[in-house]
Structures are given as structure tokens and as C-alpha cells.
Amino acid sequence: MSEHQHGVVFPTGPDGRRSTSGTGRRVVADALRPVDPTGAAAAERETNWRAGYLPHVRRTTEAGLGSREAALAVAAAGLDSVHRQLRVVVDGAEVELATLRSASAPTALGTETVTGTAEPERELSLPLQGRRLRGAELTDQLDSWVAHGVVEPSCAAAVRTVAEHPEWLALPGRTVAVLGAGAEMGPLTALLRWGARVAAVDLPRPPLWDRVLDSARRGAGTLLLPTRGGTRGADLIGEVPAVADWLGGLDGVPVLGNYVYADGATNVRVSAAVDALTLRLAGQRPDLALAFLATPTDVFVVPEEAVAASQAAYAARGRTAKLLGRPLRTVSAGRLLQRAHPRDATGPGIADSLVPQQGPNYALAKRLQRWRATTARAAGTTVSMNVAPPTRTRSVVKNRALAAAYAGAHRFGVEVFEPATSNVLMAALLVHDLHTGGGPAHEEPWQDEANAAAHGGLWRTAYAPRSALGLAAVLGLGAARG
């Protein structure tokens, strides 16, 4: 890693290098330690974190199953470890991440306001395969997704509720901060079409802002964006105090939406910066609500109904699949086409959809967001965090292995969405959560994460997703190249 970094950085090790693997290993071990000391020790002993992180990250989910207290302890310990380890470069010196909660901003950010020219949409419509579904067509599509195990029934119910309350779409009285305004997976365009008030934050890159401003002008809402010296945007990794002060001074009930994404280690740095911003802004605005998107390629506890559906799908697989399954499992030493859940499993289960190609930094960045959602919700904050479907974003398509796997995923009962469909679907769930206080209250944190999940079928497919990934990639290779 380059030593010439700014803002939030990984700590420097004894050898003078910034080890992302060492930091990730310590965070996972620290998260496990309060409830699973054996798992913590196993994580600490892992010598090849880049290849071996998968079972240890899975263990942070398993450790919280069956105990609200254990799940909260894992989340709190993981967050504490991140804030204890990561550093901030200020004037060439490295200081604790906690410094960002009170540090002064060198200069204040200005505000540019853009008002849309269109009439706000007064009916929820979902883009799908070149059409816009509304009314009965939308309801039929939601029912079809539920029937095919693509989304959880609670997801369809939440979207139907929003369709029945179109006055919710503009989010009156709220200002939604979209961090990562240029991200493919984000609600910015949908919210602006619906007439909402959006504060957009992203890097000072003119082409990015050209796209965002175009969406704002063609929309019906109000876009607020930070400026400094005639330049639009702000760098979250290096400007937490300034961004927090800017957002804290805006009118309306604040919603902090975390949609940031970056490649590699930068993903952890920007996610940690946003978490520091979250704590600072929550101190300024007690009415702050939080919003996140959970990736489907992670480990989740899933409800008994999803486990039963997966078991039924395995039992009902076709003759060819049964004939090929045994020899494939034999030649792969059991790695291919494993059943997702034991035949006799009952109760909630573990859906492990971690994808090794995405790497440990991606897993840690997304886990950091889940931990913050868990602890904030337990503290009484309104939180919207929903599992988004597998989606053909640019970051997926540029990874050839992932692109091929997604192209062949339908053969295993997994539906991969286009970005336009995912964005509107997830924006509708955000609207639902903000109007219902974050959705229904649940006994355990995993139930909050499972509620309204749009996992694309990963939770109800017959096979453990990772055990089918290689075959999906082979089957989808031609389609991905096309």
C-alpha cells in the first residue's frame, strides 16, 4: 500500500507497512472475543487472511444466532476494534479515528441548490426489462418474485404498502443525505423523481457531478451539494468534519444514507470515515435516521421458511442434476453442489453467500455497516437496512469471474437484477422504513436484517451458493462475454 495517504488510513505495522490483512484479522478476532473466544483465537491464527477469511467472517454471524445480547456484543466489539485501530492523517501526523468526532473543519463547505423541472411522480412504478410496472402489474411481479423465492414475502408486502401510499414517496419534511451520490446502487435518481430533498456527497470529480446534476434537473426534487471554491463535491476519507458540519446545518429531519463503494482497501477506509461521520452527526442531530444497503454476497441468518424452501428445492431437483451432483461432489472433494442446509435442519439457518473474489476488504466494509445498523437500532435510532439483490453493476461486470457467475446464476434459481430495477426497489423499501420507524420490531438483530430482504434467490436456492458459483461461471461464460 502507498504510504502517501491522507485522511482515514490503516495502521502502520512494526515493519512500517499498512497491512489490510492484519487489521481485518484483528477486527474479526476482536468482534468474536466477547462471545466466541475459540473463534477469536482461530481468526488470530489464520496465516493467509486473503484466502482464509471466509469461515471467520461467517463465524461473526453464527455467534449472534439465538442471543440478542451476543449479536449486540459482536457488533459493538467489532466497531470498537475498527475505531481503535484505524488512524487519521492530520497535518502529516497520525491520530486516533475518534479525533474526527470533535476536530474542527479547516474550512466550511458551501451549498449549491438545484431544483428539478419535472412534476413529481405520484405513483410507484418499477422499471423492469424496458417497461415500468405499476398497479396490478407491479403487484403481480412482486407475487411472482415471492413465488420463485427471489424476495422474502415481507419485502413484497413493504413495497405494496408504499404503492398504496404514494404520498410517502417525496419523503416530506426529510432531507436524505446520499453518501456516494454517483454510485450505481443508490436511491438518488428515484428520490429526485419522487420529489424528495436530497443532499448529495461524492468525490470532486466533474464527470460524476455532470451525471448527478442531469438527474436532478430532469427530476422533481431538490438537490443540495457541497462546494468549495467553485468545486463541487467532498472527499469523505479526508473531510469528515467539514461534511458532518455541512450536513448538520441543513434543514429537515436528516437521513444519512451510506451508499459508498470503492475498490480494495479504500472501501474499508471510506466506510470507516462514514462511520466516524455518523457518530459525529448523531451527536449534532439526535433525530438522525440511518440508511444502508446490505450486500447479498454475505452471511446471514435466514428464517425457517427460507431453510424449508431451500430443502424442498434440493429434494425437487431434476434427474440430470441428481445424476451429475454425486460425481461432481466426488471429484471436487465435496466443494461443488453442496446442499445449502442439512436435510433434517429446522429453525433458522445460515445462508453463506460470501464470494471469495470480492475479498476480505469488501467483507469488512460491509460488515462495518451491518454492525453500525445493529447497534444504532438497539439504541432507538430509526434504521433502514435491507438486503439488495445481486445486481449487474459496473464493479461486478468488470470482474470476469463474477460477471460469468451472474450470467449463469439463473440455472440455480438466482435472479440477477439490472441496476435500474434494484435502485427503485430499494428506494421504495427505504421510503417504507422511514415512514414506519424502520419496520417492525424484532427480538433478535438477525430478524431485522432478514426482514424485507431482496436476495435474488440466494437464501432459497437448493445449493450452498459458493458451491454452485464455479459451475454458474462456466455455464455463464459465453453470455458474460457477449
BAMIDO-278922 format. One line per field, with one value per residue (C-alpha): chain; residue number from 1; x, y, z; residue in three letters. Coordinates in nm, 3 decimals, m for minus. Layout:
<nodes>
ch	c(A,...)
i	c(NUM,...)
px	c(X,...)
py	c(Y,...)
pz	c(Z,...)
aa	c(ALA,...)
</nodes>
This chain:
<nodes>
ch	c(A,A,A,A,A,A,A,A,A,A,A,A,A,A,A,A,A,A,A,A,A,A,A,A,A,A,A,A,A,A,A,A,A,A,A,A,A,A,A,A,A,A,A,A,A,A,A,A,A,A,A,A,A,A,A,A,A,A,A,A,A,A,A,A,A,A,A,A,A,A,A,A,A,A,A,A,A,A,A,A,A,A,A,A,A,A,A,A,A,A,A,A,A,A,A,A,A,A,A,A,A,A,A,A,A,A,A,A,A,A,A,A,A,A,A,A,A,A,A,A,A,A,A,A,A,A,A,A,A,A,A,A,A,A,A,A,A,A,A,A,A,A,A,A,A,A,A,A,A,A,A,A,A,A,A,A,A,A,A,A,A,A,A,A,A,A,A,A,A,A,A,A,A,A,A,A,A,A,A,A,A,A,A,A,A,A,A,A,A,A,A,A,A,A,A,A,A,A,A,A,A,A,A,A,A,A,A,A,A,A,A,A,A,A,A,A,A,A,A,A,A,A,A,A,A,A,A,A,A,A,A,A,A,A,A,A,A,A,A,A,A,A,A,A,A,A,A,A,A,A,A,A,A,A,A,A,A,A,A,A,A,A,A,A,A,A,A,A,A,A,A,A,A,A,A,A,A,A,A,A,A,A,A,A,A,A,A,A,A,A,A,A,A,A,A,A,A,A,A,A,A,A,A,A,A,A,A,A,A,A,A,A,A,A,A,A,A,A,A,A,A,A,A,A,A,A,A,A,A,A,A,A,A,A,A,A,A,A,A,A,A,A,A,A,A,A,A,A,A,A,A,A,A,A,A,A,A,A,A,A,A,A,A,A,A,A,A,A,A,A,A,A,A,A,A,A,A,A,A,A,A,A,A,A,A,A,A,A,A,A,A,A,A,A,A,A,A,A,A,A,A,A,A,A,A,A,A,A,A,A,A,A,A,A,A,A,A,A,A,A,A,A,A,A,A,A,A,A,A,A,A,A,A,A,A,A,A,A,A,A,A,A,A,A,A,A,A,A,A,A,A,A,A,A,A,A,A,A,A,A,A,A,A,A,A,A,A,A,A,A,A,A,A,A,A,A,A,A,A,A,A,A)
i	c(1,2,3,4,5,6,7,8,9,10,11,12,13,14,15,16,17,18,19,20,21,22,23,24,25,26,27,28,29,30,31,32,33,34,35,36,37,38,39,40,41,42,43,44,45,46,47,48,49,50,51,52,53,54,55,56,57,58,59,60,61,62,63,64,65,66,67,68,69,70,71,72,73,74,75,76,77,78,79,80,81,82,83,84,85,86,87,88,89,90,91,92,93,94,95,96,97,98,99,100,101,102,103,104,105,106,107,108,109,110,111,112,113,114,115,116,117,118,119,120,121,122,123,124,125,126,127,128,129,130,131,132,133,134,135,136,137,138,139,140,141,142,143,144,145,146,147,148,149,150,151,152,153,154,155,156,157,158,159,160,161,162,163,164,165,166,167,168,169,170,171,172,173,174,175,176,177,178,179,180,181,182,183,184,185,186,187,188,189,190,191,192,193,194,195,196,197,198,199,200,201,202,203,204,205,206,207,208,209,210,211,212,213,214,215,216,217,218,219,220,221,222,223,224,225,226,227,228,229,230,231,232,233,234,235,236,237,238,239,240,241,242,243,244,245,246,247,248,249,250,251,252,253,254,255,256,257,258,259,260,261,262,263,264,265,266,267,268,269,270,271,272,273,274,275,276,277,278,279,280,281,282,283,284,285,286,287,288,289,290,291,292,293,294,295,296,297,298,299,300,301,302,303,304,305,306,307,308,309,310,311,312,313,314,315,316,317,318,319,320,321,322,323,324,325,326,327,328,329,330,331,332,333,334,335,336,337,338,339,340,341,342,343,344,345,346,347,348,349,350,351,352,353,354,355,356,357,358,359,360,361,362,363,364,365,366,367,368,369,370,371,372,373,374,375,376,377,378,379,380,381,382,383,384,385,386,387,388,389,390,391,392,393,394,395,396,397,398,399,400,401,402,403,404,405,406,407,408,409,410,411,412,413,414,415,416,417,418,419,420,421,422,423,424,425,426,427,428,429,430,431,432,433,434,435,436,437,438,439,440,441,442,443,444,445,446,447,448,449,450,451,452,453,454,455,456,457,458,459,460,461,462,463,464,465,466,467,468,469,470,471,472,473,474,475,476,477,478,479,480,481,482)
px	c(0.000,0.113,0.243,0.144,m0.217,m0.450,m0.747,m0.854,m0.579,m0.492,m0.248,0.122,0.263,0.601,0.753,0.635,0.372,m0.004,m0.140,m0.504,m0.499,m0.358,m0.616,m0.904,m0.791,m0.772,m1.114,m1.282,m1.099,m1.195,m1.559,m1.571,m1.380,m1.669,m1.890,m1.668,m1.311,m1.234,m1.338,m1.135,m0.824,m0.882,m0.907,m0.586,m0.404,m0.514,m0.188,m0.342,m0.623,m0.687,m0.770,m0.882,m1.113,m1.440,m1.509,m1.403,m1.638,m1.913,m1.848,m1.927,m2.280,m2.317,m2.203,m2.509,m2.772,m3.011,m2.897,m2.972,m2.704,m2.441,m2.526,m2.502,m2.174,m2.021,m2.132,m2.010,m1.673,m1.619,m1.696,m1.475,m1.188,m1.222,m1.223,m0.934,m0.713,m0.769,m0.599,m0.643,m0.363,m0.386,m0.111,0.120,0.066,m0.145,m0.410,m0.697,m1.010,m1.209,m1.045,m1.289,m1.582,m1.466,m1.198,m1.261,m1.309,m1.030,m1.285,m1.662,m1.841,m2.085,m2.412,m2.535,m2.906,m3.057,m3.434,m3.587,m3.809,m4.045,m4.364,m4.310,m4.423,m4.735,m4.745,m4.483,m4.358,m4.078,m3.860,m3.817,m3.694,m3.781,m4.123,m4.249,m4.468,m4.737,m5.066,m5.174,m4.867,m4.639,m4.837,m4.822,m4.444,m4.397,m4.613,m4.407,m4.081,m4.217,m4.342,m3.999,m3.810,m3.644,m3.755,m3.890,m4.267,m4.202,m4.020,m4.319,m4.552,m4.341,m4.334,m4.710,m4.761,m4.559,m4.761,m5.075,m4.929,m4.784,m4.783,m4.490,m4.261,m4.145,m4.044,m4.193,m4.005,m3.689,m3.351,m3.185,m2.806,m2.684,m2.318,m2.177,m2.412,m2.258,m2.281,m2.480,m2.651,m2.819,m3.159,m3.062,m3.237,m3.554,m3.582,m3.541,m3.808,m4.041,m3.979,m3.761,m3.498,m3.155,m2.810,m2.554,m2.196,m1.928,m1.575,m1.496,m1.498,m1.666,m1.795,m1.963,m2.133,m2.242,m2.440,m2.584,m2.686,m2.850,m3.058,m3.151,m3.263,m3.472,m3.620,m3.877,m3.691,m3.434,m3.065,m2.818,m2.447,m2.135,m1.900,m1.566,m1.403,m1.630,m1.561,m1.846,m1.809,m1.607,m1.369,m1.522,m1.195,m1.027,m1.308,m1.529,m1.555,m1.647,m1.905,m2.058,m2.091,m2.241,m2.498,m2.575,m2.668,m2.927,m3.299,m3.533,m3.521,m3.185,m3.142,m2.782,m2.769,m2.446,m2.401,m2.026,m1.814,m1.450,m1.213,m0.992,m0.864,m1.013,m1.356,m1.270,m1.119,m1.424,m1.663,m1.473,m1.478,m1.856,m1.891,m1.694,m1.914,m2.222,m2.117,m2.034,m2.359,m2.566,m2.418,m2.534,m2.872,m3.045,m3.326,m3.083,m3.204,m2.961,m2.989,m2.773,m2.784,m2.668,m2.492,m2.649,m2.300,m2.254,m2.351,m2.698,m2.920,m3.234,m3.581,m3.708,m3.932,m3.630,m3.447,m3.751,m3.780,m3.414,m3.454,m3.760,m3.571,m3.289,m3.533,m3.713,m3.405,m3.425,m3.292,m2.993,m2.895,m2.913,m2.705,m2.436,m2.434,m2.268,m1.970,m1.918,m1.908,m1.669,m1.417,m1.429,m1.377,m1.724,m1.683,m1.936,m2.315,m2.340,m2.692,m2.747,m2.888,m2.880,m3.178,m3.307,m3.232,m3.511,m3.544,m3.339,m3.033,m2.717,m2.713,m2.346,m2.316,m1.970,m1.784,m1.406,m1.345,m1.477,m1.210,m1.176,m1.174,m1.517,m1.648,m1.512,m1.651,m2.000,m1.974,m1.888,m2.213,m2.417,m2.265,m2.348,m2.705,m2.740,m2.606,m2.793,m3.123,m3.072,m3.015,m3.352,m3.238,m3.457,m3.255,m3.327,m3.100,m3.224,m3.055,m3.031,m3.049,m2.748,m2.714,m2.516,m2.323,m2.002,m1.797,m1.943,m1.920,m1.552,m1.471,m1.480,m1.536,m1.825,m1.977,m1.974,m2.120,m2.400,m2.470,m2.516,m2.687,m3.040,m2.966,m2.952,m3.264,m3.090,m3.219,m2.969,m3.124,m3.040,m2.930,m3.239,m3.470,m3.261,m3.237,m3.611,m3.695,m3.450,m3.554,m3.914,m3.801,m3.616,m3.936,m4.128,m3.879,m3.867,m4.246,m4.277,m3.989,m3.751,m4.003,m4.141,m3.953,m3.788,m3.644,m3.304,m3.088,m3.076,m3.452,m3.414,m3.162,m3.380,m3.690,m3.781,m3.473,m3.450,m3.172,m3.243,m3.298,m2.965,m3.142,m3.380,m3.172,m3.109,m2.732,m2.492,m2.425,m2.047,m2.063,m2.261,m2.065,m1.796,m2.047,m2.258,m1.947,m1.872,m2.232,m2.246,m1.908,m2.043,m2.326,m2.089,m1.856,m2.147)
py	c(0.000,0.357,0.540,0.877,0.868,1.122,1.113,0.776,0.514,0.165,0.150,0.109,m0.226,m0.300,m0.333,0.015,m0.112,m0.071,m0.425,m0.452,m0.827,m0.783,m0.517,m0.721,m1.029,m0.833,m0.675,m1.011,m1.165,m0.872,m0.897,m1.266,m1.246,m1.148,m1.441,m1.690,m1.690,m2.010,m1.843,m1.535,m1.747,m1.927,m1.594,m1.472,m1.789,m1.751,m1.703,m1.635,m1.390,m1.308,m1.671,m1.787,m1.511,m1.673,m1.909,m1.646,m1.381,m1.643,m1.708,m1.346,m1.412,m1.755,m1.622,m1.397,m1.657,m1.728,m1.444,m1.076,m0.996,m1.195,m1.031,m0.686,m0.776,m0.887,m0.566,m0.339,m0.514,m0.508,m0.138,m0.063,m0.251,m0.055,0.278,0.172,0.053,0.284,0.622,0.968,1.163,1.527,1.767,1.475,1.315,1.008,1.041,0.824,0.789,0.924,1.261,1.313,1.337,1.675,1.803,2.144,2.167,2.373,2.545,2.532,2.391,2.598,2.476,2.466,2.405,2.251,2.226,1.974,2.079,1.778,1.704,1.457,1.103,1.034,0.659,0.397,0.237,m0.017,m0.033,m0.391,m0.510,m0.188,m0.143,0.038,m0.175,m0.007,m0.101,m0.459,m0.531,m0.433,m0.647,m0.944,m0.908,m0.893,m1.205,m1.381,m1.295,m1.431,m1.750,m1.808,m1.733,m1.418,m1.187,m1.255,m1.211,m0.920,m0.739,m0.766,m0.656,m0.346,m0.241,m0.295,m0.071,0.207,0.166,0.215,0.536,0.735,1.047,0.885,0.891,1.253,1.198,1.532,1.707,1.500,1.562,1.243,1.260,1.020,0.945,0.801,1.001,0.866,0.501,0.267,0.117,0.415,0.586,0.932,0.924,0.759,1.004,1.302,1.166,1.139,1.499,1.440,1.671,1.511,1.617,1.452,1.381,1.231,1.299,1.626,1.468,1.687,1.400,1.242,1.567,1.624,1.299,1.382,1.732,1.597,1.360,1.648,1.877,1.603,1.510,1.678,1.714,1.946,1.857,2.010,1.957,2.072,2.318,2.476,2.741,2.670,2.294,2.053,1.755,1.648,1.366,1.167,0.994,1.328,1.571,1.415,1.727,1.956,1.715,1.646,2.018,2.083,1.805,1.902,2.254,2.151,2.187,1.891,1.569,1.421,1.076,0.962,0.716,0.519,0.405,0.445,0.196,0.180,m0.090,m0.281,m0.128,0.211,0.057,m0.001,0.346,0.524,0.302,0.381,0.751,0.736,0.559,0.838,1.091,0.902,0.931,1.299,1.383,1.181,1.400,1.711,1.579,1.339,1.294,1.140,0.828,0.590,0.404,0.130,m0.138,m0.483,m0.685,m1.023,m1.175,m1.202,m1.439,m1.402,m1.587,m1.668,m1.763,m2.119,m2.068,m1.995,m2.302,m2.519,m2.373,m2.449,m2.806,m2.852,m2.717,m2.966,m3.255,m3.149,m3.107,m3.278,m3.620,m3.475,m3.263,m3.568,m3.779,m3.513,m3.399,m3.701,m3.730,m3.352,m3.355,m3.652,m3.502,m3.164,m3.320,m3.205,m2.843,m2.844,m2.859,m2.895,m2.873,m2.534,m2.682,m3.029,m3.249,m3.256,m2.890,m2.699,m2.343,m2.051,m2.136,m1.980,m1.858,m1.819,m1.629,m1.480,m1.458,m1.500,m1.288,m0.983,m1.020,m0.956,m0.577,m0.577,m0.817,m0.599,m0.276,m0.424,m0.586,m0.248,m0.108,m0.400,m0.363,0.009,m0.062,m0.320,m0.101,0.210,0.026,m0.113,0.244,0.354,0.511,0.465,0.241,0.126,m0.160,m0.402,m0.681,m0.578,m0.829,m0.943,m0.666,m0.620,m0.314,m0.198,m0.328,m0.676,m0.677,m0.574,m0.884,m1.155,m1.442,m1.264,m1.149,m1.508,m1.643,m1.387,m1.473,m1.839,m1.785,m1.831,m2.200,m2.233,m2.034,m1.699,m1.388,m1.111,m0.763,m0.467,m0.156,0.046,m0.217,m0.265,0.108,0.176,m0.138,m0.050,0.318,0.205,m0.004,0.300,0.507,0.231,0.212,0.587,0.604,0.302,0.376,0.124,m0.156,m0.396,m0.455,m0.795,m0.993,m1.063,m0.847,m1.115,m1.085,m0.712,m0.798,m1.073,m0.856,m0.732,m0.896,m0.896,m1.155,m1.266,m1.628,m1.683,m1.769,m2.024,m2.194,m2.568,m2.539,m2.353,m2.051,m2.076,m2.444,m2.356,m2.043,m2.217,m2.408,m2.096,m1.918,m2.198,m2.202,m1.823,m1.763,m1.722,m1.496,m1.278,m1.232,m1.136)
pz	c(0.000,m0.067,0.239,0.091,0.206,0.358,0.588,0.728,0.690,0.805,1.097,1.039,1.148,1.309,0.961,0.866,0.621,0.640,0.647,0.547,0.618,0.967,1.051,0.915,1.106,1.432,1.382,1.326,1.622,1.844,1.734,1.824,2.150,2.387,2.281,2.095,2.229,2.039,1.715,1.803,1.855,1.525,1.342,1.505,1.394,1.028,0.835,0.492,0.556,0.191,0.116,0.459,0.586,0.480,0.777,1.029,0.889,0.881,1.249,1.339,1.209,1.368,1.706,1.731,1.644,1.929,2.153,2.112,2.369,2.180,1.847,2.002,2.172,1.841,1.668,1.946,1.978,1.602,1.579,1.877,1.713,1.389,1.571,1.792,1.507,1.212,1.212,1.059,0.896,1.007,0.901,0.839,1.182,1.257,1.528,1.655,1.445,1.739,1.677,1.389,1.630,1.758,1.519,1.360,0.987,0.826,0.600,0.575,0.272,0.070,m0.078,m0.437,m0.486,m0.799,m0.840,m1.078,m1.366,m1.377,m1.193,m0.907,m0.976,m0.775,m0.828,m0.754,m1.074,m1.110,m1.424,m1.545,m1.884,m2.066,m1.905,m1.596,m1.375,m1.168,m1.009,m1.077,m1.290,m1.003,m0.759,m0.997,m1.033,m0.656,m0.618,m0.885,m0.711,m0.383,m0.551,m0.709,m0.388,m0.526,m0.245,0.101,0.146,0.384,0.101,m0.131,0.149,0.221,m0.147,m0.177,0.126,m0.039,m0.360,m0.151,m0.003,m0.294,m0.075,0.109,m0.196,m0.165,0.200,0.312,0.591,0.546,0.386,0.266,0.250,m0.018,0.053,m0.265,m0.486,m0.806,m0.702,m0.924,m0.620,m0.461,m0.435,m0.563,m0.903,m0.768,m0.479,m0.711,m0.947,m0.649,m0.542,m0.236,m0.091,m0.134,m0.012,m0.239,m0.135,m0.355,m0.470,m0.654,m0.999,m1.265,m1.488,m1.185,m1.093,m1.452,m1.430,m1.087,m1.191,m1.506,m1.290,m1.062,m1.343,m1.504,m1.169,m0.948,m0.622,m0.471,m0.484,m0.239,m0.296,m0.112,m0.279,m0.202,m0.416,m0.709,m0.699,m0.633,m0.401,m0.099,m0.013,0.272,0.358,0.428,0.507,0.774,0.996,0.707,0.561,0.904,0.979,0.634,0.671,1.030,0.921,0.660,0.719,0.755,0.954,0.850,0.697,0.649,0.359,0.325,m0.037,m0.063,m0.252,m0.358,m0.471,m0.230,0.090,0.006,0.065,0.431,0.467,0.329,0.528,0.848,0.760,0.713,1.048,1.216,1.037,1.159,1.522,1.486,1.308,1.557,1.830,1.646,1.532,1.775,1.519,1.268,1.083,0.914,0.583,0.432,0.165,0.270,0.003,m0.082,m0.103,0.273,0.553,0.702,0.942,0.746,0.870,0.900,0.595,0.375,0.505,0.430,0.078,0.010,0.137,m0.085,m0.387,m0.324,m0.294,m0.613,m0.835,m1.171,m1.274,m1.459,m1.158,m0.934,m1.173,m1.210,m0.850,m0.692,m0.932,m0.924,m0.546,m0.556,m0.799,m0.620,m0.275,m0.176,m0.280,m0.566,m0.538,m0.162,m0.026,0.137,0.460,0.619,0.529,0.885,0.974,1.148,1.266,1.134,0.926,0.787,0.425,0.335,0.009,0.062,m0.268,m0.236,m0.547,m0.363,m0.098,0.277,0.249,0.085,0.351,0.632,0.485,0.456,0.798,0.950,0.811,0.945,1.289,1.295,1.187,1.467,1.745,1.627,1.605,1.955,2.078,1.938,1.609,1.301,1.071,0.718,0.616,0.354,0.164,m0.202,m0.487,m0.692,m0.949,m1.270,m1.158,m1.323,m1.031,m1.087,m1.464,m1.465,m1.255,m1.521,m1.278,m1.106,m1.434,m1.563,m1.239,m1.250,m1.615,m1.522,m1.186,m1.322,m1.375,m0.997,m0.915,m0.859,m1.037,m1.108,m1.137,m1.357,m1.165,m1.258,m1.109,m0.794,m0.728,m0.740,m0.544,m0.267,m0.269,m0.213,0.085,0.223,0.195,0.372,0.658,0.714,0.734,0.965,1.201,1.045,1.001,1.261,1.587,1.624,1.910,1.751,1.520,1.253,1.214,1.141,0.868,0.721,0.710,0.360,0.206,m0.174,m0.201,m0.557,m0.452,m0.276,0.050,m0.102,m0.369,m0.337,m0.320,m0.095,m0.322,m0.318,m0.412,m0.726,m0.816,m1.020,m1.231,m1.276,m1.406,m1.654,m1.776,m1.796,m1.958,m2.309,m2.201,m1.995,m2.289,m2.508)
aa	c(MET,SER,GLU,HIS,GLN,HIS,GLY,VAL,VAL,PHE,PRO,THR,GLY,PRO,ASP,GLY,ARG,ARG,SER,THR,SER,GLY,THR,GLY,ARG,ARG,VAL,VAL,ALA,ASP,ALA,LEU,ARG,PRO,VAL,ASP,PRO,THR,GLY,ALA,ALA,ALA,ALA,GLU,ARG,GLU,THR,ASN,TRP,ARG,ALA,GLY,TYR,LEU,PRO,HIS,VAL,ARG,ARG,THR,THR,GLU,ALA,GLY,LEU,GLY,SER,ARG,GLU,ALA,ALA,LEU,ALA,VAL,ALA,ALA,ALA,GLY,LEU,ASP,SER,VAL,HIS,ARG,GLN,LEU,ARG,VAL,VAL,VAL,ASP,GLY,ALA,GLU,VAL,GLU,LEU,ALA,THR,LEU,ARG,SER,ALA,SER,ALA,PRO,THR,ALA,LEU,GLY,THR,GLU,THR,VAL,THR,GLY,THR,ALA,GLU,PRO,GLU,ARG,GLU,LEU,SER,LEU,PRO,LEU,GLN,GLY,ARG,ARG,LEU,ARG,GLY,ALA,GLU,LEU,THR,ASP,GLN,LEU,ASP,SER,TRP,VAL,ALA,HIS,GLY,VAL,VAL,GLU,PRO,SER,CYS,ALA,ALA,ALA,VAL,ARG,THR,VAL,ALA,GLU,HIS,PRO,GLU,TRP,LEU,ALA,LEU,PRO,GLY,ARG,THR,VAL,ALA,VAL,LEU,GLY,ALA,GLY,ALA,GLU,MET,GLY,PRO,LEU,THR,ALA,LEU,LEU,ARG,TRP,GLY,ALA,ARG,VAL,ALA,ALA,VAL,ASP,LEU,PRO,ARG,PRO,PRO,LEU,TRP,ASP,ARG,VAL,LEU,ASP,SER,ALA,ARG,ARG,GLY,ALA,GLY,THR,LEU,LEU,LEU,PRO,THR,ARG,GLY,GLY,THR,ARG,GLY,ALA,ASP,LEU,ILE,GLY,GLU,VAL,PRO,ALA,VAL,ALA,ASP,TRP,LEU,GLY,GLY,LEU,ASP,GLY,VAL,PRO,VAL,LEU,GLY,ASN,TYR,VAL,TYR,ALA,ASP,GLY,ALA,THR,ASN,VAL,ARG,VAL,SER,ALA,ALA,VAL,ASP,ALA,LEU,THR,LEU,ARG,LEU,ALA,GLY,GLN,ARG,PRO,ASP,LEU,ALA,LEU,ALA,PHE,LEU,ALA,THR,PRO,THR,ASP,VAL,PHE,VAL,VAL,PRO,GLU,GLU,ALA,VAL,ALA,ALA,SER,GLN,ALA,ALA,TYR,ALA,ALA,ARG,GLY,ARG,THR,ALA,LYS,LEU,LEU,GLY,ARG,PRO,LEU,ARG,THR,VAL,SER,ALA,GLY,ARG,LEU,LEU,GLN,ARG,ALA,HIS,PRO,ARG,ASP,ALA,THR,GLY,PRO,GLY,ILE,ALA,ASP,SER,LEU,VAL,PRO,GLN,GLN,GLY,PRO,ASN,TYR,ALA,LEU,ALA,LYS,ARG,LEU,GLN,ARG,TRP,ARG,ALA,THR,THR,ALA,ARG,ALA,ALA,GLY,THR,THR,VAL,SER,MET,ASN,VAL,ALA,PRO,PRO,THR,ARG,THR,ARG,SER,VAL,VAL,LYS,ASN,ARG,ALA,LEU,ALA,ALA,ALA,TYR,ALA,GLY,ALA,HIS,ARG,PHE,GLY,VAL,GLU,VAL,PHE,GLU,PRO,ALA,THR,SER,ASN,VAL,LEU,MET,ALA,ALA,LEU,LEU,VAL,HIS,ASP,LEU,HIS,THR,GLY,GLY,GLY,PRO,ALA,HIS,GLU,GLU,PRO,TRP,GLN,ASP,GLU,ALA,ASN,ALA,ALA,ALA,HIS,GLY,GLY,LEU,TRP,ARG,THR,ALA,TYR,ALA,PRO,ARG,SER,ALA,LEU,GLY,LEU,ALA,ALA,VAL,LEU,GLY,LEU,GLY,ALA,ALA,ARG,GLY)
</nodes>
